[in-house]
Amino acid sequence: MIKLHDKQFEPYLSEEQIQDAVKKVAAEVARDYKDKVPIFVGVLNGAFMFVADFLKHYPHPCEVTFVKLSSYRGLTSTGIVRNLLDVSENIEGRSIIILEDIIDTGRTLQELIHLFSNTNIKDFKIASLFYKSEVYNGEYAIDYFGLEIPNKFIVGYGLDYLELGRNLKEVYQLKENPMINLVLFGKPGAGKGTQAEFLKEKYSLIHISTGDVFRRNIKNGTELGNLAKSYMDQGELVPDEVTINMLRDEVEQNPEASGFIFDGFPRTTAQAEALDNLLESKGMKINATVALEAEDEILLQRLLERGKTSGRSDDQDESKIRNRFVEYNQKTAPLKEFYSAQEKFHSVNGVGEIQEIAERLVQVIDSLSTE
Ligand code: AMP
């Protein structure tokens, strides 16, 4: 594993695999051009290593020159291709073979084709060491390539991440952080919201609190809000169907998320099953359910305290709070079995300083295997 700037990269292609690919391209081009004297045009900066090794394996007479184009800034192609260096040699009537390190979207290639389309060259071919066929959307069929590779960000052997990594002999690929999806579990007042705020920062997760989403809807007077209000006012659960649909919308609004904290969801077995199905359909899963545990009397005091400032009517009335505990015991507590059966249930002592409890949660999360 290596680190370039802020990102980790893991080994992807060995020196030998790369050299085999270079030899393959050189042999194919040599077979077709043995009776001509082609001009190889290396595309800077990325192709300099490929060009050097390619030429060592090219056995026939040839010339070499370079152009400089650039479309990557950081990890994603910007779409802006600039031509910084022109081919100055007299290329009229000659066979041109472009040597590229990698073809991905094909934008750079299009610029090259454009560059040579106004000239009187005899013929024009493309030879690329790497080819991301999945993302290539150009019309020009690539003439020669060494290796077809999946759409991963790679560095090394001439390719860079923000200018670093070009000098590596091997090729590395970006290590993507595995997704973490957590369910924060616990009775009202257990500190789920407080801890979720901390965890979402630490692990770059999206925090979905179903209670917050309902309250936002009530405030905005939406149909969903009006529907939920009567249940929430009594400390009862909103019907599953409504809650599940809302949750699905929240997840789907964040397709780029590196993970979610589900806070206040699921609260029934039906919701837990719906969540599993939803995540599975997206190639995701729950990694862990972490329960913040505290006794009812402590929670009651916390909620009444919160009720003085939160403006939540369900926090201001002891009987409503007790009803929320009853709902929890009847409908939500069975989820402990549900997640234990999946070996995902973790219990954390929810009494103590906020920071202290946060550290307990981090300990659990960092011990998860996220394969
Ligand atoms: P909370 O903010 O998590 O304490 O939730 C406040 C209220 O919102 C609950 O008492 C329920 O009425 C409603 N609610 C929140 N999440 C759910 C859920 N997953 N299922 C049903 N009702 C919910």
Boltz pocket constraint, residues with backbone or C-beta under 6 A from the ligand:
constraints:
  - pocket:
      binder: B
      contacts: [[A, 188], [A, 210], [A, 211], [A, 212], [A, 214], [A, 228], [A, 231], [A, 232], [A, 233], [A, 235], [A, 236], [A, 237], [A, 238], [A, 239], [A, 243], [A, 263], [A, 264], [A, 265], [A, 266], [A, 267], [A, 268], [A, 271], [A, 314], [A, 324]]
      max_distance: 6.0
